[in-house]
Amino acid sequence: METKFNIDQKVVYPSQGVGVVTEIFEKKFKEEMKLYYKIYIEASDMIVMVPVDKADGLGIREIVSAEEAEAALNLLSEDFEPITSDWKLRYQQNLDLLKKGSIKDIAAIVRCLYNRSKVKELPILERKLYDSAKKLLVDEISLALEKDEKEIEASIHTKLEPNGPVSKPKHTLTLDDDEDDNLMDDVNDKSRDSDDESDGDDSDESSDNDMDAEEDFDDEF
């Protein structure tokens, strides 16, 4: 069976981060031998094992070109549609973008949540989503442009704040339907269940920090 990626190739796994293919091997699953990628995710110091025939469905892709990386950076400062004040809808929309996993989708998440955070502090789930998307964006662009991560972080901030930070007024009145902090515990529980399913991963040997993407992916897709 042909494989799209090669050993030692860097790839993007949208729900996990930027990684490198360390091995391509066969493993028995439900009485059938299947070909797997073993991918090491440096950011989380984790190994994921992904069936070769499921990799596209999980959004795993190669690192973008320098031109695509520059386009994603420029997208951060482009105009966009108004951001909904309904945090649950906003969170789901951005989570769906993360699952799609293109570098433009990831940049759109960073732009959306950064600008929303200037209006009102993000709920815990959205802050985590923002941090994950920004880390993924920094890692991929730094590889694509062959630049230091700190330099890319500075470029991202400059694109998000082209005119410099704007001072907030001392008194602000916001009339919108936004997050209810009392709901966060319920949503956190629900999100953990949802993330476990949508990632397409199932813990195989947690003590070794490995993940197997086969069983949950079959349920999800």
Buried (B, 14 or more C-beta within 10 A) or exposed (E): EEBBBEEEBBBBBBBBBBBBBBEBEEBEBEEEEBBBBBBBBEBBEBBBBBBBEBBEBBBBBEBBEBEBBBBBBEBBEEEEEEBBBBBBEBBEBBBEBBBEBBBBBBBBBBBBBBBBEEBBEBBBBBEEBBEBBBBBBBBBBBBBBEBEEEEBBEBBEEBBBEEEEEEEEEEEEEEEEBBEEEEBEEBEEEBEEEEBBBBBBBEBEEEEEBBBBBBBBBEBE
